[in-house]
Amino acid sequence: MTTLLPFKIMPLLVPAVFLIILGMVWLPDHPELLDNAYMDTFKTSFIGILLEALPFVLLGALLSSLLRVFVPDEWISRWIPRRPVPAILFGCLLGIIFPVCECGMIPLVRRLMHKGMPLYVAVVFILSGPILNPVVYGATLTAFRSHPWLAYARMGLAFAVAAGIGLIIYATVRKSPLRLSIKRETAEPHQLRTRGGRLVSVLVHTSDEFFEMGKYLIIGCLLTSGIQTFMNHGSLAAIGEQPLGSYLFMIGLAFVLSLCSTSDAFVAATFLHTFPAGSLLAFMVLGPMLDFKNSLMLLSLFKTRFAMYLFFLIFSAVFIGSVLASLWL
């Protein structure tokens, strides 16, 4: 358990350090930001984003737990097509059947790879699973009620990026990039039939995943509410007007915030009237595929060289895809 502690703490340190530095450097020069009007706006914004996102986080955790307890991993490996293109399409569509958040994706994929899932299909599932599922689609549609086409564009871009990277991995990677230290995993104790039955297992899994994802959601809501409340709106508008600045800003924000895919759309929606639609797509597609906590988990699963190669492919594909998508939005 102690070896896993840094991987659980480090994703929380980056936003926390960011908040501390921001408070020490910026607030002393702007005492008016501590005025009651600013704090009321901050609290209203924070509570609004949090209350909208929490039901979807809870639903995602519940569905993930039901699938872990009741659906054997062998069922997936048995149905994977042998030809690459159908297998990649199958990997993209697995998220519809297995709506697992990115927080629980790496342990699931690690088990599947040891049970026979090919590398390129596993990568496709890691990238597309947290986005291409009914829970995330419903959350995105709710967050962008007045702009439903953004939900469709998010699903389409995520599908294209995951499928394209899967084809590249299939064509360029021949040796297994799994770390040699990874051994075949055994089932977790509460995945088995405990004395309380499978219902207790589902409840334990749901509570674990909900609180695991919840802390990232709260930090994300704090940072986003702070940016929206305290940062000069003229500065945000200036970033949004730059051709590439808005994309780089939103991609960096997605990486640092490390939000759950069931809640990031509500954060992105707060920038709807400030940033171009393409940059919001980049935020919602890159975040679930590659954020700070996810990169640590990927580095624990794959060798460093392959992980860096995968990071480069994700960043490049999302950046280019979102810029091209903005031409049609």
N, C-alpha and C positions, 0 to 999 in steps of 0.2 A: 504493500500500500504506500510506503514512503517514497518509492521510486516514481509513483504517479503524481505525487504532490506538486512538483514544479509545473507539470502540464496543466494542472487544474488552477494553479495560482497565477501563472504568467499571463494568461489572457485577461485577467482582471487588473494586472499591474499597469498595463499600457494606458487604458482609459483613466485609471486613478491618478497616475503620474501626470497625465495631460491636464486633468482638472486642477491638481495642486499647483502646477506651474502657471496655468492660466490665472488662478486666484492670486498667486504671489506677484506676478508680473503686471497683470492688467488691472485688477480691481483697485489697487491703491491710487492709480492715476485717474480712475473714473468712479469716485465715491457715489455719484448719483445713481449708479447701477444698483446700489443696495436700497434704493428708495422702495417704499411699499408698492407703488404702482408696478415697478419692474418685477418684484417678487410675486405679486399676485398674478401677473401674466405668466411668469415662469411656472408657478404651481398649477395654474389652469391648463397650460399647454402640456405639462408633464402628466397630470392626471388624465387628460383627454386621450393622449396617445396610449397610455398604459391600459386604460379601461377598454379601449377599442381592440387592443391586441391580445389581451389575456385570454379571452374565450378561445381564440384560435390556437394559442400555445397549449392550452389545456386539452383541446380536442386532438391536436397533433400528438401530444404525449400519450393520450389514451389509446389512439389508434395504433401507435407504434408499440405500445405494451401488449395490446391484444394480439398483434401479429407475432411478436416475439414468443409469446406463451403458447399460442394455439397453432401456428403454422410452422412446420419443420423446414429447416434450411434446404433439405434435400429436394423439396418440391421445385425450387427455383433451378438448381443445377440440372435436374432431369429434363426441364423444358427449354433449355438454352439451345438454339439452332447451331448447327456446326458451321454453316457458311457465314462469312464475316458481316456482310450487309444485313441479312435478317437478324443476326445476333446483336448487332449494334442497335437496330430498331427495337429489338426485344429489351435491351438494356435501358433504352430511353423510356420505354413504356412501363418498366418495372415499378416506377414511382407511383403509377396509378393504382397498382395492386398493393405496394408496400409504401405508404406515405410516411416515411421515416425522416425526421429532421436531420440536418447535417451533423448535429451533436451526437447522434447515435449511429451515423452511417458507417464510420470506420470500423467499429467492432463487428457490425453485421457483415460488411464486405470482407473483412479478414476471415471470418468463418466460411463465407461462401467461396473464397479463393482456395482455401484449404480443402474444400469439398469438390473442387474441380472447375470453378468459374474461371474462364480465360481472363488474362490481364486487361485486354482492351475493353471487354464487356464490363469488368469491375470498375474501370476508370469512367466509362460512360454512366454507369449506375451512380457512382459517387457524385458526378457532376450534375446529372439530370434529376436524380431521385428527390433531392430536397426542394425542387421547384415544380417539376411536372407531376403534381399530385392534386387531388381534389381540394384538400384543405388549403394549400397555398393559393390555388386558383380562386377559391371563394374569398380568402382574406384579401387578395389583390383586387378583386372585383368590388369588395366592400370599401376598401380604402380609396379607390378611384371610381366612385359611383357616377360622377359626371363625365368621366373619361374611360369608359370600359375598354376601349381599344388598347389602352396601355396594358391591361391584363392579358389580352390576346397577344400583343407584341412581346410581352415578357415570356410567355410560354413558347412562342415561335423562335425567339432568339436563343433561349436556353436549349431547345431541341437542336437547333442548327449548330450551336457551339459544341454541345456534348457529342453529337454525331460526327462532326468534323474532327474533333480531337481524338475520338475513338478510331477513326480511319487512319489518322497519322500515327497513333500508337501501334496499330496493327501492322502498318507498313514499315515502321522504323525500329521497333524494339523487338529483339529476338530472345534475349536472356531474361530470366526472371529478376525483377528489381526488388523483390521482397528481402527484407533484412534477414540474415541467417539466424538471428537470435529468436525470431518469431517461431513459436512451436504451435502445434495443433491445439486449438483452444477447446476446453471442456465447457459444458453448459454451466451457466451461472446457477448458484444454489436456488434462487427464487424463480428460475425458469423451470425447475423440476416440480414435481407434485409435492408440495410442502404439506405439512399437517393441516394447514388452513385451506388447502385446495388451490385450484388455479385462480380463483377470484382474488385470493390474497396476493398471489404472484402478480396479477395485473395491477392491483392497487399499489403494490410496492414499486413496480416498474414505473407506473404513472407518476407517483409522487417524486421518485428519483429524477426522472426526466424533466418534470415540470419545474422543480427547484433548480436543476442544473441549467435549464434554458432561461428560467426566470431572472437569474442574476444578471445575465447578459442583456436581457430585455430592459431591466431597470437602468443599468448603466447607459445603454443606448438611448433610452428616453431622457435621462438626465443630460447627456451631452447634446442631444438634438434640441431639447427645450432650451438649454443654455445658449446654443448657437442662434436659435430663432429669437430669443428674448434679448440677449445682451450684445450680440454682434450687430454692428451698424448695418442696416438694411441696404444702404448704398454700397457698402463693401460686398455684400452678397450679390447684389445686382450686377456689380462690376465683374465679379468672377463669372456669373452666369452669362454675361455678354461676350466673354472671351471665347474664341472658336474652340480651343481645346482645353482651356483652363477649367471649365465646368466639368468636363469628363474626368480629368485627373483629380479634381477636388472630390467628386462623388465616389470615384473608385477608391481613393485613399480613405475617405470616410467609411465606406463599406468595410474595408479591411480592418480599420481600427475598432469600429463599433462592435463587430462580430455578433450581429443580431441573428436571431433565429429567422428562418425563411418564412415562418407563419406570421411574423410581426414586422418585417422590414418594410413592407409596402406602406404601412401607416406612417413610418418615419419619412419615407420618400415622398409621400403625399404632401408633407408640410413644405416641401421645396417646389411644389407644382407651378406656382406662379412666379418663381424666381429663376429657375434653371430650365434649360431646354429638355424636351421629353427624352431625347436620346441619352442624356446624362443620367436621368432617373432610371432608364432601362439598364445602363451600365451598373448603377448602384444595386439594383434588385437582382441582377444576374450574377455579377461577380461575387457579391457578399456570400451567398450560400455555397458557391463553388470554391472560393478562396478567401478566407479571413484569417485573423491572427490565430485564433484557437484551432482552426481547421488545419492551418499550415503546420502547426506543431504535431497534430495527430497524423498528418500525412508523412511527416519526417520520421515518425515513430514506426510507420508501416513500411515505407519504401526507403531504399538507399538514397543518400543525399543527392547524388548526381541525377537520378531519375526524377526525384521530387522537384529539383530546380528546373529541370526540363519541362515538367508538367506545369509548374508555376508560370514559366514563360509562355507556354502554349495557352494557358487560361487567360492571362492578362492580354496577350496579343489578340486572341480570338474575340474576347468580350469588347475590347476597345475598338477594333476594326468593325465588328458586327454592329455595335451600338451607333457608331458614326454613320455607317451605311443605312441602318434602320431609320435614323433621324431624317434621311432624305425623303422617306415615304410617310413620315408621321405628320 
